[in-house]
Amino acid sequence: MSKYLLDKFLFTVDRDLDLVERYREDPAGTVRWWEAERAGLILGCHSGERSTWVAFTEPERTALIEQDYVKLFELGAHPFLTLTLFIGLFERDYSEPLGFQLEYATKLSHWKLPYPDITT
């Protein structure tokens, strides 16, 4: 599909605490549900207009299911969207302040400019 759909997933899940918890507990089920029920909504409409052709590519779907934020970055997902969602998912698992953010920075530190293209 496009980076837009990846970013749309990251953005919409991050803004709903119930979806964040659902994605944390059942990433595969959440990705399948979101792709079937929410991906096709036109411009965020919640009824009426839908598109039937939007879908994640297999690498996108796999990275989302595996919660692989490094791969998502490599695929062009916006780094601010991945960071904010994954803070919500994993920050609680760290005892030190900024624990997840430091891990995120370390795991992406192999990237040098130019970064992957994040335009949609």
N, C-alpha and C positions, 0 to 999 in steps of 0.2 A: 504494500500500500504506500504509505508515505510516513515521514517523520511526524506529520501532523497527527496521525492517529495515535502514535506512541505518546506524543505530548498530551493529547486529549485524554488518554487513559490516565497518565500520571497526574494531570491537573485535576480531573474529576474525582479520582479516588482520594487524592490528598485533601480535598475539601469536604470530605464526608467521614467523620470519625468512625461510623459503623463500617464503611467500606474499607477504611484503613485496617481495622481489626479483622475484617473478613479476609482481606488480602494477606495479612500476616499469618492467619491460621490456615487458610486454604487458597494458596496462590493459584493453583491450576483451576480450581472451580470458579474462583473470582474472575480470572482472565476469560475463561469460556463463557461465563454468564455475561460479563461486560461486553464482550465481542458480539454476542448474540442479541443482547437487549439494549445496549447503550451506544455501541459504535456507530450505528446507522442513523442516529437522531441527527436531523439537520440543524445545524447552528444551535445545538443545545435544547431544541424543542423537546418537550416531554410527551407530546401526543401528536397525532396527525402525520406530519411529513417525516418520511424515513427514506433512507437510501439502502439498497440491498446489495451493493457491490463492494462496500468497504470491508476490509479484513486485514489482519496482521499477516505479514510474511512469516514463514516458519521460523527464521532466526529471531524475529521480533517476539513472536509468541513464546518461544523457548526462553529467551532472556527474561521476559516478564514472569513466566512461571518459575524460573529458577531464581528470581529476584537478583539477577546479575547486573548490578548497576554499572559495572565496568563495561560489559558488553553493550548495554543500552547506550552508554556514552559513545562507544565506538560506532554504533548504528546511527548516531546523530540525534538521540534524544537530548532535549535541552538540559544542561547540567544543573541549573537551578531547580528545575522540576524534579529531577531524580534526587537531588540532595534533600529537598524539603520533604518529599514523600518518604524517603528512606530514613531520615531522621525520625519521622513519626513511627516508622516500623521498628527501628532498631536502637534508638538512643537509650531506651530504658534498659537495654541489656548490658550497658557499660556503667561501671562505678565511678570512673573519673570524669570530670567536666569535659565536655566536647569530645568524648570518647569516640563516638561514631564519626563525627566530622574529621577527626584526625585519621581514622582508618580510611575514610573516603579519600582524603587527600593523598595518603600514602599509596593506596591502590591505583590512583590515577596519576601518580607522579611520573610514570614512565612516558607520559605524553608531553611533547614539546610542541611549540607553535610550528606550523598551524594545527589547531585542534580540528577534529572532524567538523564538517559543515553542519550547523544546527538550523539552517534556514528551512522553512517549510514551504 
